[in-house]
């Protein structure tokens, strides 16, 4: 009976110490960690505005290389005709 009375408080202390260790290492942010990137909201908005113009988007679409689609479809068409 005396051993049970000693073991229970020791286990409770070990569990509490483990929870405190876990909380300090995994839940809280590390000391000195930046809370936000160095870019300000204004800099991000300016960057997005510069890249999102209609002209830039149309140029990006025009520069997509689709290859020779007619040649690829000719091969498929000939295979379908042979069926």
Secondary structure, 3 states (H helix, E strand, C coil): CHHHHHHHHHHHHHHHHHHHHHHHHHHCCCCCCCCCCCCCHHHHHHHHHHHCCHHHHHHHHHCCCCCCHHHHHHHHHHHHHCC
